[in-house]
Amino acid sequence: MMEVLASLENSGFGVWLRESPSIWAYPAVLTLHTIGLGVLVGGNAVLDLRLLGWGRAIPLAPLEKLFPLMWIGFWVNAISGVALFVGDATTKGTTWVFMTKLALIVVGVVLLLAMRRTVYGRGEKTPMETPASRALAAASLALWFLAIVTGRYMAYV
């Protein structure tokens, strides 16, 4: 396994990303990762907080339009995250913190899918706010918060 991680890290892209003085290397990829995170988690937080009772005057139906934006944020994060991983594969790929972050992201995405199905159903015209959707929203907020914390914590492990 370490050989695979080392070959990723020592690839031309990995070396360029890690060692290039260009703003288009590590700073640009990290900026894209942050923007993707903001779009994904920001949109998710808007929906979560609305379901938890904040901004009750905001109707749920228009918030469904956030899902395509959240998916764009997810894919920007996924692609930039893979790039950041390649630049430091032997360190990140061997830590429990990174594995925890990935697990939290997987569960967060599953909750996002479950929330869409619970709130917006399968073609119903009126979104439904239920105890289940509120529980999903609370869990979602907690998971994304923990994913961000573990991502930041990786810099210190």
SVG drawing of the C-alpha trace seen along z (x, -y; Angstrom):
<svg xmlns="http://www.w3.org/2000/svg" viewBox="-48 -35 57 37">
<polyline fill="none" stroke="black" stroke-width="0.4" points="0.0,0.0 2.8,-2.4 4.3,-1.9 1.1,-3.0 0.8,-6.0 4.5,-6.9 4.1,-6.6 1.1,-8.9 3.0,-11.4 6.1,-11.2 4.2,-11.5 4.8,-14.6 1.5,-16.1 2.1,-15.3 5.6,-16.9 4.3,-19.9 1.4,-20.5 3.5,-20.2 6.7,-22.1 5.7,-24.5 5.9,-28.2 3.1,-28.9 -0.2,-30.2 -1.9,-27.7 -0.5,-24.8 -1.3,-24.2 -2.9,-27.6 -5.4,-27.3 -6.3,-23.7 -6.8,-24.5 -8.9,-27.5 -11.1,-25.4 -11.5,-22.9 -12.6,-25.6 -15.0,-27.1 -16.5,-23.6 -16.8,-23.1 -18.6,-26.4 -21.1,-25.7 -21.8,-22.1 -21.9,-22.7 -23.4,-26.2 -26.3,-25.0 -26.8,-22.0 -26.7,-24.2 -29.4,-26.5 -31.7,-23.6 -30.8,-22.0 -31.4,-25.2 -34.7,-25.8 -35.9,-22.3 -34.8,-22.9 -37.1,-25.9 -34.9,-28.9 -36.4,-31.1 -39.8,-29.5 -41.0,-32.3 -38.8,-30.8 -40.8,-28.2 -39.2,-24.8 -40.1,-24.3 -37.6,-26.9 -34.8,-25.4 -34.9,-22.2 -33.0,-24.3 -30.0,-24.1 -29.4,-20.4 -27.8,-20.9 -25.5,-23.6 -24.6,-21.3 -23.7,-18.6 -21.5,-21.0 -19.8,-21.9 -19.4,-18.2 -17.7,-17.4 -15.4,-20.4 -14.5,-19.2 -14.0,-15.6 -11.7,-16.5 -9.7,-19.1 -9.6,-16.7 -8.1,-14.0 -5.5,-16.4 -4.6,-17.5 -4.4,-13.8 -2.0,-13.1 0.3,-15.9 0.6,-14.3 -0.5,-10.7 1.9,-9.0 1.0,-11.2 -2.7,-11.6 -3.4,-8.0 -2.0,-6.5 -3.8,-8.6 -7.0,-7.8 -8.0,-11.4 -8.2,-11.2 -10.1,-8.0 -12.5,-9.5 -13.0,-12.5 -13.8,-10.3 -16.3,-8.3 -18.0,-11.4 -18.3,-12.7 -19.8,-9.4 -22.4,-9.5 -23.0,-13.2 -23.8,-12.5 -26.1,-9.6 -27.9,-11.9 -28.2,-14.5 -29.8,-12.0 -32.1,-10.8 -33.1,-14.4 -34.0,-15.1 -36.1,-12.0 -37.7,-12.7 -38.5,-16.3 -39.2,-16.5 -40.3,-12.9 -40.6,-11.4 -42.5,-13.9 -44.9,-15.2 -45.8,-18.9 -45.5,-20.0 -42.3,-19.4 -42.9,-17.7 -41.3,-18.8 -41.4,-15.9 -39.8,-14.7 -37.6,-12.5 -36.5,-15.4 -35.6,-17.4 -33.6,-14.5 -31.8,-14.2 -31.1,-17.9 -29.6,-17.9 -27.5,-14.8 -26.4,-16.5 -25.3,-19.7 -23.3,-17.7 -21.7,-15.5 -20.6,-18.3 -19.2,-20.2 -17.2,-17.1 -16.0,-16.6 -14.7,-20.2 -13.1,-19.8 -11.3,-16.6 -10.2,-18.2 -8.6,-21.0 -7.2,-18.7 -5.3,-16.8 -2.8,-19.8 -1.8,-19.1 -1.5,-15.3"/>
</svg>
